[in-house]
Amino acid sequence: MSEEKIVVIDKRESVLESFYKDFVTFSLLAFCIYISQGSTFWTFVTGLLFLLFTFAKISIIMKRHNVFKSKKELLDWANKLDDA
């Protein structure tokens, strides 16, 4: 029998805020790629920026998940949170 786990996703921004931030970032990267046409160096740099952004976004998403093995662990964690 598998052990049951409780997963809590820490959501601190709305979907619209996330979309807006990603749109601005990708627009800037697309503009950099457009400007760098014909230049291997700048195309390489903007490609690295895109990869850096992608990996940073993935790591942020992974840190928003909290996994608890019991209800007691979940309640202890919840009681440590600030009242909003």
Long-range contacts (C-beta under 8 A, 24 or more apart in sequence): 3-69, 5-67, 5-68, 5-69, 6-67, 6-68, 6-69, 6-70, 6-71, 6-73, 6-74, 7-65, 7-66, 7-67, 7-68, 8-65, 8-66, 8-68, 8-74, 8-77, 9-64, 9-65, 9-66, 10-64, 10-65, 10-66, 11-64, 12-64, 22-57, 25-53, 29-53
